[in-house]
C-alpha cells in the first residue's frame, strides 16, 4: 500500500508540474502580447460569448425537446447528421437485501454475476 501512496503522490507531482508549465507559457504569452491587444482579445472573447449565447440556448432547448419526444415515443430517431437513441431504463436491485435472501436460498447463486473492479483517480477536495 505504501508503494501505491508513493505512486499517487508522484502522479500528483507530475500533474502539478504540467500545470506549472501551462501557467508559465500563458505568462510568456501575456508578456509577448501588448496590453492593448490583450484587452482587444478579452473584448473579442466577450463579444463572441454574447453572440453565441442565444444559439446555445436554442440548442439546449431543442435538445430537451428532442429528448422529451424520444422518451414519449419510446423509439430512436435518425436524422441526416444526428441520431437520438432511446435506451430502456437501467435495472437495479437492492444488492444488500438480495444477498441476505440468497443466504437462505443458495439455489439463486448461479444467477449472480459480479463484474471486474475498477479504479478512478480523483483529486482530494480540501
C-alpha positions, 0 to 999 in steps of 0.5 A: 500500500505504501508503494501505491501512496508513493505512486499517487503522490508522484502522479500528483507531482507530475500533474502539478508540474504540467500545470506549472508549465501551462501557467508559465507559457500563458505568462510568456504569452501575456508578456509577448502580447501588448496590453492593448491587444490583450484587452482587444482579445478579452473584448473579442472573447466577450463579444463572441460569448454574447453572440453565441449565447442565444444559439446555445440556448436554442440548442439546449432547448431543442435538445430537451425537446428532442429528448422529451419526444424520444422518451414519449415515443419510446423509439430512436430517431435518425436524422441526416447528421444526428441520431437520438437513441432511446435506451430502456431504463437501467435495472437495479436491485437492492444488492444488500437485501438480495444477498441476505435472501440468497443466504437462505436460498443458495439455489439463486447463486448461479444467477449472480454475476459480479463484474471486474473492479475498477479504479478512478483517480480523483483529486482530494477536495480540501 
